[in-house]
Amino acid sequence: MNADRQDVSLLMEQIGAAARRAAIALAQAPTKQKDAALLAAAMAVRANVDDILEANAEDVADAVKNGTAPSLIDRLTLDTKRIEGIARALEEIAALPDPVGATMAEWDRPNGLHISRVRVPLGVIGIIYESRPNVTADAGALCLKSGNAAILRGGSDAMRSSQAIHASILEGVIAAGLPEAAIQLVPTSDRGAVGEMLKGLGGNLDVIVPRGGKSLVARVQEEARVPVFAHLEGVCHVYVDGEADLDMARNIVLNAKLRRTGVCGAAETLLVDEACAATHLAPLVGALIAEGCEVRGDETAQKADARVKPATEDDWYTEYLDSIIAVRVVKGVGEAIAHIAKYGSSHTEAIVTANQKTADRFLAEVDSAIVLHNASTQFADGGEFGMGAEIGIATGKFHARGPVGVEQLTSFKYVVHGNGQVRP
């Protein structure tokens, strides 16, 4: 092991040990103290907006210089509105009920034992993310509210932005008298730090949450020695059923694809029922193209509009994160469900239909973390779910599925009260 790698290993060992000590304190911290930290952090974010913008401008300039894709630059870019959104999210998380210590269920046994299932923090949570500096605030705040210590490893492309935001968060943590190590930002872009986190930091890391590209998530899932809340790519679908209102479908499709193309809830594939293709397909495709979206479609879509480019097999699997969408005509809801099962990433899917029975079948049979009826896939967001924010959209089958908020960052233990019982 070379000296640099030894330095990174020692650094991460120290970060892990400090996080474990902080987690022990946070697990017992009263709600008022945690909320005070978050509210003070929100005030600090607003007070330091110029510093955050300056740091972000340097990150964005480097990204442009390096030829970063426009969709990723959009994820990276902050402005006063987005920074205000960060501050508001901190306040919204503070306003949420504290999950720690909440009784999930309780019952009495015939022998007189009283049993309760009570929420407890997970412990130390590692978040590995790319491009999105707002994750620094969202993830740190959600962990703190749920009594967990956070170790944040942001991408090198957003390092200055993340450091500026983290400095504001720490102001709130310190002001409330909580351990400074409650929310730590890994201060190096050395990839060895990720490797150390995947090993578990000597037993100090309890869960890893990856937020980034497919290669990052694949590496984490392959190498992690601790549980992973998988946040896979968002190959999201909108299915326009034969009984869909055209105006509603148009509004939903345009919003789902184009509101923000770089978010994981952006629609990447449009499926249109052949029962309404004659009336709906051309207007939907035309509306997308009119808004500057490239359309890649099957033969029917190409016939509906000569500007549609031929779709390849790879297009059905692709998360574009750009103004590009794949379009296919399917034979009813059954074929739409089958397409999603084959090509989707278990993230978010929507159906547009006036037929409740068809909608119910779609919602029941599509095995994704989020399914919507007559609404845009861009609602795949913890803030929109009333969670204040999210660490990510978990697409696995753990208890944390869909937006990962404060409740999903807890486990539970059984608390048993007796009056002298012994087992015969």
C-alpha positions in Angstrom: 0.0 0.0 0.0 1.5 3.3 -1.0 1.7 6.3 1.3 -1.2 8.1 -0.4 -3.4 5.1 0.0 -2.4 4.7 3.6 -3.3 8.4 4.2 -6.7 7.9 2.7 -7.3 4.7 4.7 -6.3 6.4 7.9 -8.5 9.4 7.1 -11.5 7.3 6.5 -10.9 5.2 9.6 -10.9 8.4 11.6 -14.1 9.6 9.9 -15.8 6.3 10.6 -14.8 6.2 14.3 -16.0 9.8 14.7 -19.3 9.0 13.0 -19.9 6.1 15.3 -19.4 8.2 18.4 -21.7 10.9 16.9 -24.4 8.3 16.1 -24.5 7.1 19.7 -25.2 10.7 20.8 -27.7 11.4 18.0 -29.7 8.3 18.8 -30.5 9.9 22.2 -30.8 13.5 21.0 -34.2 15.1 21.8 -36.3 16.2 18.9 -36.1 19.9 19.8 -32.3 19.8 19.6 -32.3 18.1 16.2 -34.9 20.5 14.9 -32.9 23.4 16.2 -29.9 22.3 14.3 -31.8 22.0 11.0 -33.5 25.4 11.4 -30.1 27.0 12.2 -28.7 25.3 9.2 -31.4 26.7 7.0 -30.6 30.2 8.3 -26.9 29.7 7.6 -27.6 28.5 4.0 -29.5 31.7 3.3 -26.9 33.8 5.0 -24.1 32.2 3.0 -25.9 32.2 -0.4 -23.1 34.3 -2.0 -20.4 31.9 -0.9 -22.4 28.9 -2.1 -23.0 30.6 -5.5 -19.4 31.5 -5.9 -18.2 28.0 -5.1 -20.8 26.5 -7.5 -19.8 28.9 -10.3 -16.3 27.5 -10.1 -17.6 23.9 -10.3 -19.9 24.7 -13.2 -17.0 26.5 -15.1 -14.8 23.4 -14.7 -17.7 21.1 -15.9 -18.2 23.2 -19.0 -14.5 23.2 -19.7 -14.4 19.4 -19.3 -17.2 19.0 -21.8 -19.7 17.7 -19.3 -23.2 16.9 -20.7 -25.8 19.7 -20.4 -28.1 17.5 -18.4 -25.3 16.9 -15.8 -24.5 20.6 -15.7 -28.1 21.2 -15.0 -27.9 18.8 -12.0 -24.8 20.6 -10.8 -25.9 24.2 -11.2 -27.3 26.2 -8.3 -29.0 29.6 -8.4 -30.7 31.6 -5.7 -34.0 29.8 -6.3 -32.4 26.4 -5.9 -30.5 27.4 -2.8 -33.7 28.8 -1.3 -35.2 25.3 -2.1 -32.3 23.8 -0.1 -33.1 26.0 2.9 -36.8 25.3 2.7 -36.1 21.6 2.6 -34.2 21.8 5.8 -37.1 23.6 7.4 -39.6 21.0 6.1 -37.5 18.2 7.5 -37.4 19.9 10.8 -41.2 20.1 10.8 -41.6 16.4 10.2 -42.5 14.1 13.1 -39.5 12.5 14.7 -39.6 8.8 13.9 -37.1 7.8 16.6 -38.9 6.2 19.5 -42.2 6.0 17.8 -44.2 2.9 18.6 -45.0 1.0 15.4 -47.2 -1.7 17.0 -47.8 -3.0 20.5 -49.7 -6.0 22.0 -50.1 -8.1 25.1 -49.4 -11.8 25.4 -51.5 -14.2 27.5 -48.7 -14.5 30.0 -48.8 -10.8 30.7 -45.8 -9.6 28.6 -46.4 -6.3 26.9 -44.5 -6.1 23.6 -43.8 -3.0 21.5 -42.1 -2.5 18.2 -40.2 0.8 18.4 -38.3 2.8 15.7 -34.6 3.2 16.2 -31.9 4.8 14.0 -29.8 2.7 11.6 -26.6 4.1 13.0 -24.0 5.5 10.5 -25.1 6.0 6.9 -22.7 6.5 4.0 -24.0 8.4 1.0 -22.0 8.3 -2.2 -23.3 10.7 -4.8 -22.4 12.6 -8.0 -23.2 16.0 -9.5 -26.0 17.1 -7.1 -24.7 19.4 -4.4 -28.1 19.7 -2.9 -27.8 16.1 -1.7 -25.2 17.3 0.8 -28.0 19.2 2.6 -30.9 16.8 2.0 -29.0 13.6 2.9 -27.3 15.1 5.9 -30.6 16.6 7.3 -32.6 13.4 6.8 -29.9 11.4 8.6 -29.8 13.9 11.5 -33.6 14.0 11.9 -33.7 10.2 12.0 -30.9 10.1 14.6 -28.2 8.8 12.3 -24.7 10.1 11.6 -23.9 10.8 8.0 -20.8 10.3 6.0 -21.1 12.2 2.7 -18.9 11.4 -0.2 -19.8 13.8 -3.0 -18.4 13.8 -6.6 -15.3 15.7 -7.5 -17.3 17.7 -10.0 -19.3 19.4 -7.2 -16.7 19.4 -4.5 -16.6 23.2 -3.9 -20.4 23.5 -3.9 -20.7 20.6 -1.5 -18.1 22.0 0.8 -19.9 25.4 0.9 -23.2 23.9 1.7 -21.7 21.5 4.3 -20.1 24.5 6.0 -23.6 26.0 6.5 -25.0 22.7 7.7 -22.2 22.5 10.3 -23.0 25.9 11.6 -26.5 24.6 12.5 -25.2 21.4 14.0 -22.7 23.2 16.2 -25.1 25.9 17.2 -27.5 23.3 18.5 -24.8 21.6 20.5 -24.7 18.3 18.5 -21.5 16.5 17.6 -19.7 18.1 14.7 -19.1 14.6 13.3 -22.9 14.1 13.0 -22.6 15.1 9.3 -19.2 14.7 7.8 -18.2 15.5 4.2 -15.3 13.4 3.0 -12.6 16.0 2.2 -10.9 14.2 -0.6 -11.9 13.2 -4.2 -9.5 10.2 -4.0 -11.5 7.2 -5.2 -9.8 5.2 -2.5 -12.2 6.8 -0.1 -15.1 5.1 -1.8 -13.3 1.8 -1.5 -12.9 2.3 2.2 -16.6 3.1 2.6 -17.5 -0.1 0.7 -15.4 -2.1 3.1 -17.5 -0.7 6.0 -14.9 1.6 7.7 -13.9 -1.1 10.2 -17.5 -2.0 11.1 -18.5 1.6 11.7 -20.7 2.0 8.6 -24.2 0.4 8.7 -25.8 1.3 5.4 -24.6 2.7 2.0 -26.8 4.7 -0.3 -25.3 5.3 -3.8 -26.7 8.2 -5.9 -25.1 8.4 -9.3 -24.7 6.7 -12.6 -25.1 3.1 -13.5 -21.4 2.3 -13.1 -21.3 3.8 -9.6 -24.3 1.9 -8.4 -23.0 -1.3 -10.0 -19.7 -1.0 -8.2 -21.3 -0.3 -4.9 -23.6 -3.3 -5.2 -20.8 -5.6 -6.3 -18.2 -4.5 -3.7 -20.1 -3.3 -0.6 -19.8 -5.3 2.5 -22.6 -3.5 4.2 -26.3 -3.3 3.2 -27.1 -1.0 0.2 -30.2 1.0 -0.5 -29.9 0.7 -4.3 -30.8 3.8 -6.3 -30.7 2.5 -9.8 -31.1 4.5 -13.0 -34.5 5.9 -13.8 -35.7 4.3 -17.0 -39.2 5.7 -16.4 -42.3 5.1 -18.6 -45.5 6.9 -19.4 -48.2 4.6 -20.8 -51.0 6.4 -22.7 -54.0 4.0 -22.6 -56.7 3.8 -25.3 -59.1 5.6 -23.0 -56.8 8.5 -22.2 -57.9 12.1 -22.6 -55.6 13.6 -25.2 -55.1 17.0 -23.6 -54.3 15.4 -20.3 -51.9 12.9 -21.9 -50.1 15.7 -23.8 -49.6 17.8 -20.6 -48.4 14.8 -18.6 -46.0 13.5 -21.3 -44.5 16.9 -21.8 -44.0 17.5 -18.1 -42.8 14.0 -17.4 -40.1 14.3 -20.1 -39.1 17.9 -20.3 -39.8 19.7 -16.9 -36.2 18.7 -15.9 -34.6 16.1 -18.2 -31.7 15.4 -15.8 -33.7 14.1 -12.9 -34.2 10.4 -12.3 -38.0 10.7 -12.5 -37.9 12.1 -16.0 -39.8 9.9 -18.5 -37.5 8.1 -20.9 -40.0 6.0 -22.8 -43.6 6.7 -24.0 -45.9 3.8 -24.7 -49.0 4.4 -26.6 -52.0 2.0 -26.9 -52.7 1.0 -30.4 -56.4 1.6 -29.6 -55.7 5.4 -29.6 -52.7 5.6 -31.8 -54.7 7.0 -34.7 -55.8 10.0 -32.7 -53.1 10.4 -30.0 -49.7 9.3 -31.4 -49.0 12.1 -33.9 -50.2 14.9 -31.6 -48.0 13.6 -28.7 -45.0 13.1 -30.9 -45.5 16.5 -32.5 -45.8 18.2 -29.2 -42.5 16.7 -28.0 -40.7 17.6 -31.1 -42.1 21.2 -31.0 -40.5 21.5 -27.5 -37.1 20.5 -28.9 -37.2 16.8 -27.8 -35.7 14.2 -30.1 -38.0 11.3 -30.6 -36.8 7.8 -31.4 -39.6 5.4 -32.2 -40.8 2.1 -33.6 -42.2 1.8 -37.2 -45.6 3.1 -36.2 -44.2 6.1 -34.5 -42.0 6.8 -37.5 -45.0 6.6 -39.8 -46.9 9.0 -37.6 -44.2 11.7 -38.0 -41.4 11.7 -40.5 -39.1 13.5 -38.0 -39.0 10.4 -35.7 -35.7 8.6 -35.8 -35.6 4.8 -35.7 -35.3 3.3 -32.3 -32.8 0.6 -31.6 -33.1 -2.2 -29.0 -30.7 -0.2 -26.7 -33.1 2.8 -26.7 -35.7 0.9 -24.7 -33.1 0.4 -21.9 -31.6 3.9 -22.0 -31.8 6.6 -19.3 -31.2 9.6 -21.5 -31.2 12.3 -18.9 -31.6 14.6 -22.0 -34.2 15.9 -24.4 -34.6 12.5 -26.0 -37.4 10.0 -25.7 -38.2 6.5 -27.0 -41.7 5.9 -28.3 -43.4 2.5 -28.9 -47.0 1.5 -29.8 -48.3 -1.4 -27.7 -51.3 -3.7 -27.8 -53.1 -2.6 -24.6 -52.1 -2.4 -21.0 -50.9 -6.0 -20.8 -48.2 -5.4 -23.4 -47.3 -2.1 -21.7 -46.8 -3.9 -18.4 -44.7 -6.5 -20.2 -42.5 -3.9 -21.8 -41.9 -2.2 -18.5 -41.0 -5.5 -16.8 -38.4 -6.2 -19.5 -36.8 -2.8 -20.1 -37.6 -0.8 -16.9 -35.4 -0.2 -13.9 -38.2 -0.5 -11.2 -38.2 3.2 -10.6 -41.3 5.2 -11.6 -44.1 4.5 -14.2 -47.3 6.3 -15.0 -50.5 5.4 -16.8 -52.9 8.0 -18.3 -56.4 6.6 -18.6 -60.0 7.4 -17.8 -60.7 3.7 -17.2 -60.2 3.0 -13.4 -60.2 -0.8 -14.0 -57.3 -0.5 -16.4 -55.5 1.9 -14.1 -55.9 -0.5 -11.2 -54.4 -3.4 -13.2 -51.4 -1.2 -14.2 -50.8 0.0 -10.6 -51.1 -3.6 -9.2 -49.0 -5.4 -11.8 -46.2 -3.0 -12.5 -43.4 -3.9 -10.1 -41.8 -0.5 -9.6 -41.1 1.6 -6.5 -43.5 4.3 -7.7 -46.6 4.0 -9.9 -48.9 6.8 -10.8 -52.3 7.2 -12.4 -53.0 10.4 -14.4 -49.9 12.2 -13.0 -46.4 13.0 -14.2 -43.4 10.8 -13.3 -41.6 14.0 -12.2 -43.5 13.7 -8.9 -41.0 10.9 -8.0 -39.5 13.1 -5.3 -39.4 12.9 -1.5 -40.3 16.6 -1.2 -43.4 16.1 -3.4 -44.4 13.1 -1.2 -44.3 15.3 1.9 -41.1 13.9 3.2 -39.2 17.2 3.1 -36.5 15.7 0.9 -35.0 12.4 0.1 -31.7 10.6 0.1 -32.7 8.9 -3.1 -35.3 6.7 -4.8 -34.6 3.1 -3.6 -35.5 0.6 -6.3 -34.7 -2.6 -4.4 -37.0 -4.7 -2.2 -35.7 -3.6 1.2 -38.1 -1.9 3.6 -36.8 1.4 2.1 -38.4 1.6 -1.4 -39.2 4.6 -3.4 -38.3 8.0 -1.8 -36.0 7.4 1.2 -37.0 9.8 4.0 -36.7 9.9 7.7 -38.9 6.8 8.4 -37.0 4.7 5.9 -33.7 5.6 7.7 -34.9 3.8 10.8 -35.1 0.2 11.8 -36.8 -1.1 14.9 -36.4 -3.1 18.1 -38.8 -5.0 20.3 -39.3 -3.6 23.8 -40.8 -6.1 26.2 -42.2 -5.3 29.6 -42.9 -8.0 32.2 -43.6 -8.4 35.9 -41.4 -11.3 36.7 -42.3 -13.8 34.0 -40.0 -16.8 33.3 -40.4 -19.2 30.5 -41.6 -22.7 31.5 
